[in-house]
Amino acid sequence: MRDASYRLRYLAPAALAILVAAVIAVVVSVPDGSGPHSGATGTPHATVRTVSPYWIVRPGDTFTQIAAKTGLTVAQLEAFNPQANPSSLVPGQRLNLWRHPPVPRPKPPGPLFWTVRPGESFGSIAAKTGINISKLEELNPQLKPTTLQPGDRVRLRP
């Protein structure tokens, strides 16, 4: 009987350690949605593209280096940039990293009206806004250039 209690004294902690290790192994191997096989459908559409849409060429860049840094192939870079000459990349040149990169947002058109301040004329407003004087006169037939007053609102675009 003494041998049985002696064995249990050492086997119980060992069994407990094995049980804890098994639980940890099961918990670690259960997919949590972030692993490489979580929700894997086997289709390339299941992956989310994290590459930016463009690459700005830096001095010394080559298609091979850009492909290695972005995870694309040289063939993909060539297909996405048919206008680019791989042997003569220019620093500052923009290369597409997607087949259909997003269209850049248009620049906002600017203010619709200009409120005249003391000392301003159609000429000074045209110089500050970059709009031709004749265009300002055309957009503002109710205003006379000679009688422009502070507080008047000058239309800048149609």
VMD Tcl script that builds the backbone (N, CA, C; Angstrom):
set m [mol new atoms 474]
animate dup $m
set s [atomselect $m all]
$s set {name element resname resid chain x y z} {
  {N N MET 1 A 0.818 -1.178 0.000}
  {CA C MET 1 A 0.000 0.000 0.000}
  {C C MET 1 A 0.861 1.241 0.000}
  {N N ARG 2 A 1.975 1.134 0.655}
  {CA C ARG 2 A 2.891 2.260 0.700}
  {C C ARG 2 A 3.416 2.579 -0.688}
  {N N ASP 3 A 3.664 1.594 -1.522}
  {CA C ASP 3 A 4.137 1.819 -2.891}
  {C C ASP 3 A 3.082 2.559 -3.726}
  {N N ALA 4 A 1.805 2.248 -3.555}
  {CA C ALA 4 A 0.734 2.882 -4.327}
  {C C ALA 4 A 0.604 4.360 -3.964}
  {N N SER 5 A 0.650 4.703 -2.702}
  {CA C SER 5 A 0.539 6.103 -2.318}
  {C C SER 5 A 1.790 6.881 -2.729}
  {N N TYR 6 A 2.923 6.191 -2.720}
  {CA C TYR 6 A 4.179 6.820 -3.138}
  {C C TYR 6 A 4.122 7.188 -4.625}
  {N N ARG 7 A 3.586 6.245 -5.434}
  {CA C ARG 7 A 3.465 6.487 -6.878}
  {C C ARG 7 A 2.447 7.599 -7.161}
  {N N LEU 8 A 1.338 7.606 -6.461}
  {CA C LEU 8 A 0.316 8.635 -6.684}
  {C C LEU 8 A 0.837 10.028 -6.345}
  {N N ARG 9 A 1.697 10.110 -5.349}
  {CA C ARG 9 A 2.242 11.392 -4.953}
  {C C ARG 9 A 3.027 12.034 -6.098}
  {N N TYR 10 A 3.709 11.235 -6.893}
  {CA C TYR 10 A 4.510 11.761 -8.007}
  {C C TYR 10 A 3.762 11.731 -9.338}
  {N N LEU 11 A 2.839 10.797 -9.506}
  {CA C LEU 11 A 2.095 10.702 -10.763}
  {C C LEU 11 A 1.013 11.779 -10.870}
  {N N ALA 12 A 0.394 12.165 -9.794}
  {CA C ALA 12 A -0.679 13.163 -9.836}
  {C C ALA 12 A -0.179 14.506 -10.373}
  {N N PRO 13 A 0.926 15.056 -9.862}
  {CA C PRO 13 A 1.413 16.318 -10.439}
  {C C PRO 13 A 1.836 16.166 -11.904}
  {N N ALA 14 A 2.412 15.018 -12.267}
  {CA C ALA 14 A 2.823 14.789 -13.659}
  {C C ALA 14 A 1.594 14.733 -14.563}
  {N N ALA 15 A 0.551 14.045 -14.103}
  {CA C ALA 15 A -0.686 13.962 -14.885}
  {C C ALA 15 A -1.322 15.336 -15.023}
  {N N LEU 16 A -1.285 16.115 -13.951}
  {CA C LEU 16 A -1.832 17.471 -14.005}
  {C C LEU 16 A -1.055 18.336 -15.004}
  {N N ALA 17 A 0.249 18.236 -15.024}
  {CA C ALA 17 A 1.080 18.997 -15.962}
  {C C ALA 17 A 0.775 18.597 -17.400}
  {N N ILE 18 A 0.592 17.308 -17.648}
  {CA C ILE 18 A 0.255 16.825 -18.994}
  {C C ILE 18 A -1.117 17.353 -19.406}
  {N N LEU 19 A -2.073 17.363 -18.482}
  {CA C LEU 19 A -3.412 17.871 -18.782}
  {C C LEU 19 A -3.374 19.360 -19.124}
  {N N VAL 20 A -2.629 20.142 -18.368}
  {CA C VAL 20 A -2.505 21.582 -18.630}
  {C C VAL 20 A -1.858 21.812 -19.998}
  {N N ALA 21 A -0.816 21.043 -20.305}
  {CA C ALA 21 A -0.145 21.181 -21.604}
  {C C ALA 21 A -1.103 20.842 -22.743}
  {N N ALA 22 A -1.928 19.825 -22.578}
  {CA C ALA 22 A -2.883 19.433 -23.607}
  {C C ALA 22 A -3.925 20.525 -23.821}
  {N N VAL 23 A -4.422 21.122 -22.733}
  {CA C VAL 23 A -5.411 22.205 -22.848}
  {C C VAL 23 A -4.796 23.400 -23.571}
  {N N ILE 24 A -3.584 23.743 -23.237}
  {CA C ILE 24 A -2.907 24.863 -23.908}
  {C C ILE 24 A -2.732 24.568 -25.394}
  {N N ALA 25 A -2.352 23.351 -25.725}
  {CA C ALA 25 A -2.167 22.978 -27.126}
  {C C ALA 25 A -3.473 23.094 -27.906}
  {N N VAL 26 A -4.590 22.684 -27.294}
  {CA C VAL 26 A -5.886 22.775 -27.964}
  {C C VAL 26 A -6.299 24.228 -28.133}
  {N N VAL 27 A -6.117 25.045 -27.122}
  {CA C VAL 27 A -6.502 26.448 -27.188}
  {C C VAL 27 A -5.687 27.180 -28.246}
  {N N VAL 28 A -4.412 26.908 -28.333}
  {CA C VAL 28 A -3.549 27.575 -29.303}
  {C C VAL 28 A -3.877 27.145 -30.726}
  {N N SER 29 A -4.279 25.883 -30.914}
  {CA C SER 29 A -4.526 25.400 -32.273}
  {C C SER 29 A -5.911 25.737 -32.794}
  {N N VAL 30 A -6.835 26.221 -31.958}
  {CA C VAL 30 A -8.175 26.591 -32.414}
  {C C VAL 30 A -8.075 27.897 -33.189}
  {N N PRO 31 A -8.607 27.931 -34.422}
  {CA C PRO 31 A -8.530 29.169 -35.208}
  {C C PRO 31 A -9.332 30.281 -34.548}
  {N N ASP 32 A -8.718 31.470 -34.510}
  {CA C ASP 32 A -9.383 32.622 -33.897}
  {C C ASP 32 A -9.800 33.657 -34.919}
  {N N GLY 33 A -9.715 33.321 -36.194}
  {CA C GLY 33 A -10.105 34.260 -37.228}
  {C C GLY 33 A -8.953 35.060 -37.785}
  {N N SER 34 A -7.746 34.883 -37.228}
  {CA C SER 34 A -6.631 35.659 -37.735}
  {C C SER 34 A -5.534 34.795 -38.329}
  {N N GLY 35 A -5.633 33.511 -38.213}
  {CA C GLY 35 A -4.589 32.620 -38.724}
  {C C GLY 35 A -4.677 32.452 -40.222}
  {N N PRO 36 A -3.676 31.784 -40.810}
  {CA C PRO 36 A -3.653 31.623 -42.258}
  {C C PRO 36 A -4.751 30.716 -42.771}
  {N N HIS 37 A -5.313 29.845 -41.924}
  {CA C HIS 37 A -6.347 28.929 -42.381}
  {C C HIS 37 A -7.721 29.301 -41.864}
  {N N SER 38 A -7.838 30.384 -41.152}
  {CA C SER 38 A -9.136 30.755 -40.604}
  {C C SER 38 A -10.054 31.221 -41.716}
  {N N GLY 39 A -11.177 30.575 -41.832}
  {CA C GLY 39 A -12.146 30.948 -42.844}
  {C C GLY 39 A -11.620 30.755 -44.249}
  {N N ALA 40 A -10.632 29.908 -44.412}
  {CA C ALA 40 A -10.015 29.734 -45.727}
  {C C ALA 40 A -11.011 29.097 -46.668}
  {N N THR 41 A -11.205 29.725 -47.800}
  {CA C THR 41 A -12.118 29.191 -48.798}
  {C C THR 41 A -11.360 28.628 -49.975}
  {N N GLY 42 A -10.070 28.864 -50.010}
  {CA C GLY 42 A -9.277 28.355 -51.117}
  {C C GLY 42 A -9.322 29.259 -52.334}
  {N N THR 43 A -10.026 30.381 -52.243}
  {CA C THR 43 A -10.101 31.285 -53.382}
  {C C THR 43 A -9.227 32.494 -53.142}
  {N N PRO 44 A -8.664 33.063 -54.203}
  {CA C PRO 44 A -7.843 34.252 -54.016}
  {C C PRO 44 A -8.667 35.461 -53.607}
  {N N HIS 45 A -9.991 35.405 -53.764}
  {CA C HIS 45 A -10.836 36.541 -53.412}
  {C C HIS 45 A -11.011 36.679 -51.913}
  {N N ALA 46 A -10.623 35.661 -51.155}
  {CA C ALA 46 A -10.789 35.710 -49.712}
  {C C ALA 46 A -9.730 36.584 -49.051}
  {N N THR 47 A -8.657 36.909 -49.766}
  {CA C THR 47 A -7.599 37.727 -49.184}
  {C C THR 47 A -7.910 39.202 -49.404}
  {N N VAL 48 A -7.472 40.026 -48.473}
  {CA C VAL 48 A -7.682 41.462 -48.563}
  {C C VAL 48 A -6.370 42.102 -48.993}
  {N N ARG 49 A -6.417 42.925 -50.025}
  {CA C ARG 49 A -5.220 43.584 -50.529}
  {C C ARG 49 A -4.813 44.697 -49.574}
  {N N THR 50 A -3.548 44.637 -49.134}
  {CA C THR 50 A -3.048 45.665 -48.239}
  {C C THR 50 A -1.996 46.527 -48.913}
  {N N VAL 51 A -1.747 46.297 -50.190}
  {CA C VAL 51 A -0.764 47.085 -50.933}
  {C C VAL 51 A -1.412 48.402 -51.323}
  {N N SER 52 A -0.677 49.497 -51.175}
  {CA C SER 52 A -1.217 50.789 -51.590}
  {C C SER 52 A -1.398 50.773 -53.106}
  {N N PRO 53 A -2.227 51.645 -53.661}
  {CA C PRO 53 A -2.492 51.586 -55.094}
  {C C PRO 53 A -1.343 52.081 -55.959}
  {N N TYR 54 A -0.427 52.858 -55.400}
  {CA C TYR 54 A 0.653 53.435 -56.209}
  {C C TYR 54 A 2.005 53.249 -55.537}
  {N N TRP 55 A 3.057 53.324 -56.338}
  {CA C TRP 55 A 4.441 53.322 -55.851}
  {C C TRP 55 A 5.122 54.518 -56.488}
  {N N ILE 56 A 5.756 55.356 -55.672}
  {CA C ILE 56 A 6.524 56.479 -56.193}
  {C C ILE 56 A 7.972 56.010 -56.289}
  {N N VAL 57 A 8.513 56.038 -57.496}
  {CA C VAL 57 A 9.864 55.536 -57.752}
  {C C VAL 57 A 10.886 56.407 -57.033}
  {N N ARG 58 A 11.825 55.739 -56.369}
  {CA C ARG 58 A 12.935 56.415 -55.686}
  {C C ARG 58 A 14.209 56.144 -56.476}
  {N N PRO 59 A 15.235 56.953 -56.273}
  {CA C PRO 59 A 16.489 56.709 -57.003}
  {C C PRO 59 A 16.999 55.287 -56.753}
  {N N GLY 60 A 17.347 54.595 -57.827}
  {CA C GLY 60 A 17.884 53.240 -57.735}
  {C C GLY 60 A 16.843 52.147 -57.769}
  {N N ASP 61 A 15.547 52.495 -57.750}
  {CA C ASP 61 A 14.496 51.474 -57.781}
  {C C ASP 61 A 14.495 50.744 -59.117}
  {N N THR 62 A 14.214 49.449 -59.068}
  {CA C THR 62 A 14.020 48.643 -60.273}
  {C C THR 62 A 12.702 47.894 -60.110}
  {N N PHE 63 A 12.178 47.352 -61.208}
  {CA C PHE 63 A 10.949 46.579 -61.125}
  {C C PHE 63 A 11.134 45.387 -60.179}
  {N N THR 64 A 12.294 44.772 -60.205}
  {CA C THR 64 A 12.554 43.618 -59.347}
  {C C THR 64 A 12.493 44.008 -57.875}
  {N N GLN 65 A 13.122 45.125 -57.514}
  {CA C GLN 65 A 13.100 45.580 -56.123}
  {C C GLN 65 A 11.691 45.969 -55.693}
  {N N ILE 66 A 10.977 46.680 -56.558}
  {CA C ILE 66 A 9.614 47.111 -56.235}
  {C C ILE 66 A 8.715 45.894 -56.062}
  {N N ALA 67 A 8.868 44.902 -56.943}
  {CA C ALA 67 A 8.070 43.677 -56.849}
  {C C ALA 67 A 8.346 42.960 -55.526}
  {N N ALA 68 A 9.605 42.891 -55.130}
  {CA C ALA 68 A 9.951 42.226 -53.873}
  {C C ALA 68 A 9.374 42.973 -52.672}
  {N N LYS 69 A 9.375 44.300 -52.712}
  {CA C LYS 69 A 8.879 45.097 -51.584}
  {C C LYS 69 A 7.358 45.089 -51.487}
  {N N THR 70 A 6.672 44.913 -52.614}
  {CA C THR 70 A 5.213 44.994 -52.617}
  {C C THR 70 A 4.526 43.642 -52.653}
  {N N GLY 71 A 5.285 42.571 -52.908}
  {CA C GLY 71 A 4.682 41.251 -52.977}
  {C C GLY 71 A 4.063 40.939 -54.328}
  {N N LEU 72 A 4.294 41.795 -55.311}
  {CA C LEU 72 A 3.814 41.544 -56.664}
  {C C LEU 72 A 4.916 40.868 -57.474}
  {N N THR 73 A 4.564 40.384 -58.648}
  {CA C THR 73 A 5.575 39.844 -59.553}
  {C C THR 73 A 5.966 40.936 -60.537}
  {N N VAL 74 A 7.113 40.760 -61.165}
  {CA C VAL 74 A 7.555 41.719 -62.176}
  {C C VAL 74 A 6.548 41.741 -63.325}
  {N N ALA 75 A 6.011 40.580 -63.669}
  {CA C ALA 75 A 5.012 40.511 -64.749}
  {C C ALA 75 A 3.765 41.326 -64.394}
  {N N GLN 76 A 3.346 41.284 -63.138}
  {CA C GLN 76 A 2.187 42.084 -62.724}
  {C C GLN 76 A 2.499 43.572 -62.827}
  {N N LEU 77 A 3.689 43.976 -62.362}
  {CA C LEU 77 A 4.068 45.388 -62.469}
  {C C LEU 77 A 4.067 45.845 -63.921}
  {N N GLU 78 A 4.603 45.016 -64.805}
  {CA C GLU 78 A 4.629 45.378 -66.226}
  {C C GLU 78 A 3.216 45.461 -66.790}
  {N N ALA 79 A 2.340 44.546 -66.370}
  {CA C ALA 79 A 0.959 44.559 -66.863}
  {C C ALA 79 A 0.195 45.778 -66.348}
  {N N PHE 80 A 0.437 46.167 -65.093}
  {CA C PHE 80 A -0.263 47.300 -64.503}
  {C C PHE 80 A 0.281 48.632 -65.009}
  {N N ASN 81 A 1.499 48.633 -65.598}
  {CA C ASN 81 A 2.163 49.867 -66.041}
  {C C ASN 81 A 2.718 49.715 -67.451}
  {N N PRO 82 A 1.843 49.544 -68.458}
  {CA C PRO 82 A 2.342 49.337 -69.821}
  {C C PRO 82 A 3.100 50.542 -70.374}
  {N N GLN 83 A 2.850 51.731 -69.837}
  {CA C GLN 83 A 3.519 52.937 -70.316}
  {C C GLN 83 A 4.922 53.086 -69.742}
  {N N ALA 84 A 5.245 52.349 -68.677}
  {CA C ALA 84 A 6.543 52.496 -68.001}
  {C C ALA 84 A 7.592 51.620 -68.671}
  {N N ASN 85 A 8.793 52.184 -68.812}
  {CA C ASN 85 A 9.919 51.441 -69.357}
  {C C ASN 85 A 10.720 50.896 -68.171}
  {N N PRO 86 A 10.736 49.578 -67.960}
  {CA C PRO 86 A 11.419 49.018 -66.792}
  {C C PRO 86 A 12.910 49.340 -66.726}
  {N N SER 87 A 13.525 49.599 -67.853}
  {CA C SER 87 A 14.968 49.863 -67.842}
  {C C SER 87 A 15.295 51.335 -67.595}
  {N N SER 88 A 14.297 52.203 -67.596}
  {CA C SER 88 A 14.582 53.624 -67.355}
  {C C SER 88 A 13.506 54.250 -66.468}
  {N N LEU 89 A 13.441 53.786 -65.218}
  {CA C LEU 89 A 12.515 54.375 -64.256}
  {C C LEU 89 A 13.070 55.710 -63.786}
  {N N VAL 90 A 12.192 56.687 -63.620}
  {CA C VAL 90 A 12.588 58.035 -63.240}
  {C C VAL 90 A 12.125 58.291 -61.803}
  {N N PRO 91 A 13.023 58.767 -60.917}
  {CA C PRO 91 A 12.576 59.092 -59.552}
  {C C PRO 91 A 11.408 60.067 -59.588}
  {N N GLY 92 A 10.400 59.779 -58.769}
  {CA C GLY 92 A 9.190 60.589 -58.741}
  {C C GLY 92 A 8.091 60.029 -59.621}
  {N N GLN 93 A 8.432 59.095 -60.512}
  {CA C GLN 93 A 7.439 58.479 -61.394}
  {C C GLN 93 A 6.479 57.639 -60.555}
  {N N ARG 94 A 5.191 57.661 -60.903}
  {CA C ARG 94 A 4.179 56.926 -60.158}
  {C C ARG 94 A 3.817 55.661 -60.921}
  {N N LEU 95 A 3.937 54.516 -60.231}
  {CA C LEU 95 A 3.594 53.225 -60.827}
  {C C LEU 95 A 2.339 52.675 -60.158}
  {N N ASN 96 A 1.458 52.080 -60.963}
  {CA C ASN 96 A 0.252 51.452 -60.438}
  {C C ASN 96 A 0.619 50.103 -59.831}
  {N N LEU 97 A 0.104 49.828 -58.647}
  {CA C LEU 97 A 0.302 48.532 -58.015}
  {C C LEU 97 A -0.976 47.700 -58.054}
  {N N TRP 98 A -2.040 48.258 -58.594}
  {CA C TRP 98 A -3.298 47.553 -58.790}
  {C C TRP 98 A -3.637 47.623 -60.268}
  {N N ARG 99 A -4.370 46.644 -60.740}
  {CA C ARG 99 A -4.801 46.675 -62.142}
  {C C ARG 99 A -5.715 47.874 -62.376}
  {N N HIS 100 A -6.620 48.134 -61.450}
  {CA C HIS 100 A -7.540 49.264 -61.561}
  {C C HIS 100 A -7.404 50.120 -60.310}
  {N N PRO 101 A -6.404 51.005 -60.266}
  {CA C PRO 101 A -6.240 51.836 -59.068}
  {C C PRO 101 A -7.409 52.791 -58.910}
  {N N PRO 102 A -7.673 53.232 -57.687}
  {CA C PRO 102 A -8.788 54.159 -57.482}
  {C C PRO 102 A -8.530 55.488 -58.185}
  {N N VAL 103 A -9.604 56.108 -58.629}
  {CA C VAL 103 A -9.509 57.399 -59.297}
  {C C VAL 103 A -9.274 58.471 -58.231}
  {N N PRO 104 A -8.267 59.333 -58.429}
  {CA C PRO 104 A -8.034 60.371 -57.425}
  {C C PRO 104 A -9.232 61.315 -57.327}
  {N N ARG 105 A -9.479 61.799 -56.134}
  {CA C ARG 105 A -10.589 62.731 -55.932}
  {C C ARG 105 A -10.304 64.032 -56.660}
  {N N PRO 106 A -11.328 64.607 -57.277}
  {CA C PRO 106 A -11.111 65.897 -57.944}
  {C C PRO 106 A -10.890 66.997 -56.914}
  {N N LYS 107 A -10.118 67.985 -57.308}
  {CA C LYS 107 A -9.855 69.119 -56.433}
  {C C LYS 107 A -11.147 69.909 -56.265}
  {N N PRO 108 A -11.480 70.311 -55.035}
  {CA C PRO 108 A -12.702 71.092 -54.853}
  {C C PRO 108 A -12.621 72.398 -55.640}
  {N N PRO 109 A -13.741 72.869 -56.164}
  {CA C PRO 109 A -13.713 74.034 -57.045}
  {C C PRO 109 A -13.405 75.354 -56.352}
  {N N GLY 110 A -13.451 75.416 -55.060}
  {CA C GLY 110 A -13.173 76.681 -54.378}
  {C C GLY 110 A -14.457 77.404 -54.037}
  {N N PRO 111 A -14.326 78.603 -53.471}
  {CA C PRO 111 A -15.521 79.324 -53.033}
  {C C PRO 111 A -16.378 79.780 -54.213}
  {N N LEU 112 A -17.665 79.917 -53.969}
  {CA C LEU 112 A -18.603 80.364 -54.990}
  {C C LEU 112 A -18.650 81.887 -55.059}
  {N N PHE 113 A -18.461 82.550 -53.927}
  {CA C PHE 113 A -18.521 84.012 -53.881}
  {C C PHE 113 A -17.295 84.580 -53.187}
  {N N TRP 114 A -17.008 85.851 -53.472}
  {CA C TRP 114 A -15.961 86.624 -52.819}
  {C C TRP 114 A -16.617 87.857 -52.237}
  {N N THR 115 A -16.398 88.088 -50.950}
  {CA C THR 115 A -16.936 89.296 -50.322}
  {C C THR 115 A -15.879 90.388 -50.439}
  {N N VAL 116 A -16.275 91.494 -51.061}
  {CA C VAL 116 A -15.348 92.596 -51.338}
  {C C VAL 116 A -14.942 93.264 -50.026}
  {N N ARG 117 A -13.625 93.506 -49.893}
  {CA C ARG 117 A -13.067 94.225 -48.732}
  {C C ARG 117 A -12.635 95.619 -49.192}
  {N N PRO 118 A -12.430 96.521 -48.252}
  {CA C PRO 118 A -12.030 97.880 -48.645}
  {C C PRO 118 A -10.761 97.868 -49.497}
  {N N GLY 119 A -10.799 98.642 -50.579}
  {CA C GLY 119 A -9.649 98.771 -51.466}
  {C C GLY 119 A -9.571 97.725 -52.557}
  {N N GLU 120 A -10.473 96.772 -52.579}
  {CA C GLU 120 A -10.428 95.723 -53.597}
  {C C GLU 120 A -11.199 96.150 -54.839}
  {N N SER 121 A -10.717 95.649 -55.973}
  {CA C SER 121 A -11.356 95.903 -57.263}
  {C C SER 121 A -11.490 94.574 -57.990}
  {N N PHE 122 A -12.169 94.603 -59.158}
  {CA C PHE 122 A -12.245 93.379 -59.958}
  {C C PHE 122 A -10.840 92.880 -60.290}
  {N N GLY 123 A -9.928 93.816 -60.548}
  {CA C GLY 123 A -8.547 93.432 -60.887}
  {C C GLY 123 A -7.847 92.738 -59.734}
  {N N SER 124 A -7.971 93.267 -58.518}
  {CA C SER 124 A -7.303 92.638 -57.372}
  {C C SER 124 A -7.958 91.308 -57.011}
  {N N ILE 125 A -9.278 91.227 -57.158}
  {CA C ILE 125 A -9.981 89.960 -56.889}
  {C C ILE 125 A -9.571 88.921 -57.924}
  {N N ALA 126 A -9.472 89.344 -59.190}
  {CA C ALA 126 A -9.043 88.429 -60.247}
  {C C ALA 126 A -7.621 87.926 -59.977}
  {N N ALA 127 A -6.729 88.795 -59.525}
  {CA C ALA 127 A -5.356 88.392 -59.237}
  {C C ALA 127 A -5.303 87.416 -58.066}
  {N N LYS 128 A -6.109 87.639 -57.035}
  {CA C LYS 128 A -6.096 86.771 -55.846}
  {C C LYS 128 A -6.726 85.413 -56.113}
  {N N THR 129 A -7.726 85.365 -56.993}
  {CA C THR 129 A -8.435 84.113 -57.247}
  {C C THR 129 A -7.959 83.388 -58.497}
  {N N GLY 130 A -7.214 84.069 -59.352}
  {CA C GLY 130 A -6.746 83.447 -60.591}
  {C C GLY 130 A -7.819 83.365 -61.662}
  {N N ILE 131 A -8.877 84.162 -61.526}
  {CA C ILE 131 A -9.971 84.181 -62.500}
  {C C ILE 131 A -9.818 85.425 -63.365}
  {N N ASN 132 A -10.034 85.288 -64.650}
  {CA C ASN 132 A -9.922 86.386 -65.608}
  {C C ASN 132 A -10.943 87.483 -65.271}
  {N N ILE 133 A -10.536 88.759 -65.433}
  {CA C ILE 133 A -11.425 89.894 -65.141}
  {C C ILE 133 A -12.685 89.836 -65.996}
  {N N SER 134 A -12.528 89.516 -67.278}
  {CA C SER 134 A -13.712 89.463 -68.150}
  {C C SER 134 A -14.675 88.364 -67.691}
  {N N LYS 135 A -14.152 87.262 -67.160}
  {CA C LYS 135 A -15.007 86.191 -66.643}
  {C C LYS 135 A -15.760 86.680 -65.404}
  {N N LEU 136 A -15.069 87.449 -64.519}
  {CA C LEU 136 A -15.738 88.016 -63.348}
  {C C LEU 136 A -16.859 88.964 -63.771}
  {N N GLU 137 A -16.605 89.811 -64.761}
  {CA C GLU 137 A -17.631 90.744 -65.235}
  {C C GLU 137 A -18.800 89.992 -65.858}
  {N N GLU 138 A -18.505 88.912 -66.581}
  {CA C GLU 138 A -19.547 88.106 -67.202}
  {C C GLU 138 A -20.421 87.422 -66.145}
  {N N LEU 139 A -19.801 86.941 -65.052}
  {CA C LEU 139 A -20.541 86.266 -63.990}
  {C C LEU 139 A -21.309 87.241 -63.090}
  {N N ASN 140 A -20.948 88.518 -63.136}
  {CA C ASN 140 A -21.544 89.523 -62.247}
  {C C ASN 140 A -22.058 90.721 -63.039}
  {N N PRO 141 A -23.078 90.550 -63.900}
  {CA C PRO 141 A -23.561 91.668 -64.718}
  {C C PRO 141 A -24.215 92.765 -63.869}
  {N N GLN 142 A -24.673 92.425 -62.671}
  {CA C GLN 142 A -25.326 93.410 -61.805}
  {C C GLN 142 A -24.321 94.331 -61.124}
  {N N LEU 143 A -23.038 93.951 -61.091}
  {CA C LEU 143 A -22.013 94.769 -60.430}
  {C C LEU 143 A -21.232 95.564 -61.471}
  {N N LYS 144 A -20.990 96.823 -61.167}
  {CA C LYS 144 A -20.179 97.674 -62.048}
  {C C LYS 144 A -18.785 97.777 -61.441}
  {N N PRO 145 A -17.735 97.521 -62.220}
  {CA C PRO 145 A -16.376 97.579 -61.670}
  {C C PRO 145 A -16.047 98.927 -61.036}
  {N N THR 146 A -16.637 99.998 -61.508}
  {CA C THR 146 A -16.320 101.328 -60.979}
  {C C THR 146 A -17.039 101.631 -59.668}
  {N N THR 147 A -18.126 100.904 -59.383}
  {CA C THR 147 A -18.898 101.200 -58.173}
  {C C THR 147 A -18.848 100.043 -57.162}
  {N N LEU 148 A -17.829 99.232 -57.221}
  {CA C LEU 148 A -17.683 98.098 -56.309}
  {C C LEU 148 A -17.483 98.616 -54.884}
  {N N GLN 149 A -18.267 98.097 -53.949}
  {CA C GLN 149 A -18.246 98.564 -52.554}
  {C C GLN 149 A -17.857 97.414 -51.618}
  {N N PRO 150 A -17.215 97.715 -50.477}
  {CA C PRO 150 A -16.963 96.677 -49.496}
  {C C PRO 150 A -18.264 96.037 -49.060}
  {N N GLY 151 A -18.257 94.703 -48.952}
  {CA C GLY 151 A -19.462 93.962 -48.594}
  {C C GLY 151 A -20.195 93.384 -49.789}
  {N N ASP 152 A -19.929 93.898 -51.010}
  {CA C ASP 152 A -20.527 93.332 -52.203}
  {C C ASP 152 A -20.049 91.887 -52.359}
  {N N ARG 153 A -20.942 91.046 -52.890}
  {CA C ARG 153 A -20.554 89.632 -53.135}
  {C C ARG 153 A -20.334 89.438 -54.619}
  {N N VAL 154 A -19.126 89.010 -54.963}
  {CA C VAL 154 A -18.751 88.776 -56.349}
  {C C VAL 154 A -18.799 87.265 -56.607}
  {N N ARG 155 A -19.587 86.861 -57.611}
  {CA C ARG 155 A -19.673 85.450 -57.980}
  {C C ARG 155 A -18.364 85.066 -58.679}
  {N N LEU 156 A -17.772 83.924 -58.262}
  {CA C LEU 156 A -16.497 83.490 -58.829}
  {C C LEU 156 A -16.623 82.357 -59.842}
  {N N ARG 157 A -17.729 81.633 -59.789}
  {CA C ARG 157 A -17.937 80.541 -60.747}
  {C C ARG 157 A -19.425 80.371 -60.976}
  {N N PRO 158 A -19.796 79.770 -62.100}
  {CA C PRO 158 A -21.222 79.607 -62.419}
  {C C PRO 158 A -21.948 78.707 -61.448}
}
mol reanalyze $m
mol bondsrecalc $m
mol representation Tube
mol addrep $m
